[in-house]
Amino acid sequence: MNRPLSERRSSGTGEKMEAATAELGPAATGGGVAPLGPRAAAVVPERLQRREAERQREAERRRQEKAAQAVQEEQSGFFAAAFSRERAAIEALLGPGPGQAAEEEEDAAGQPEALEEAAARLQGLQKLLTDSVRFLAPYEVRQAQEALSRLQGSLTAKRQQLQPKKRFAFRARRKEAESAPPPASAARLPAVSAPAGQLPAEGEGSGPPLCGFSRAEAQTLELGPSELLQRDVLLADLSDCRVLLRGNPNTLRVRDCRGCTVLCGPVSTSVLVDGCSDCLLVLACQQLRTHRTRDTRIYVQVTSRAMVEDCSGVRFAPYTWSYPGIEGDYESSGLDRGRNNWNLVDDFDWLARDEPSPNWSVIPEQDRITQWD
């Protein structure tokens, strides 16, 4: 029998509500949390798992960063303590003790052994810095390198004091030296020491007097082994010059030079390049610092990491110059020929470690110079 239309509508509505209630579960009737459908039940745990995995990854990343920071601080602290301890020991070996001036002649026989010990410790100190530079701040590296330069200058000065015989040998050869023509007719720097109480400028040693060239243009300038041996060399205000330094300087400073080619034998300690442009430099040293320099190629052997600051267009390649007697110059310089960090450069103006600095680059192998004569 057919029911009235109103009953059928009411019955249809009730059936739909019952079906919706059955799907929603007890929550629809106040009986608690409704169970999720099969698809929703699969999506929610997966989303929670992803969120938990991301949380764990972030926590692990922060833990590793914190651990790395702690290790770096610990390493930096260990380096500072070890460096300070060794520096004090070297200074004690080099510096005059109480009453030494009055007993200088009596103690002179024992001083060479102390200087050799100081030289060995200084070499170890340089190695400590080279091995630690990867976790040190730039200012820590700079301070340590400047301390090493001062110590090396003091060591060289002490060695000069203990070799009075060289003065007589020089005097005996004076006539021969005066008869020989000078390598360059102009721009040679006189051998002068810094005034008393005045500290040497950055990159200059504190021991032997300066030698070198300044204010010259379009000249070929040369110095030989006897003139360079453990001397501090300054090249300043040169333009379009070719400079040949065959020998073993103590330090080298190249300042405000333009369009110059400088070929230098092994330098015992540091080389400072400052304010140069469009130059070609061939250098071997323990430390290389480059400031305010533009569009310059540097062929280098350096036993520590090179540093650049306020530079652009600086390009590096390994040292390839050779000349008769260079083996002896390497031996007197103390440089390790088997160690060359020519392509490890720290840019003080570029702190991003995951991106290369735009201020320096490597010279492609096919573009490198191999013949210098």
Order of alpha helices (4+ residues) and beta strands (2+ residues): alpha-alpha-alpha-alpha-alpha-alpha-alpha-beta-beta-beta-alpha-beta-beta-beta-beta-beta-beta-beta-beta-beta-beta-alpha-beta-beta
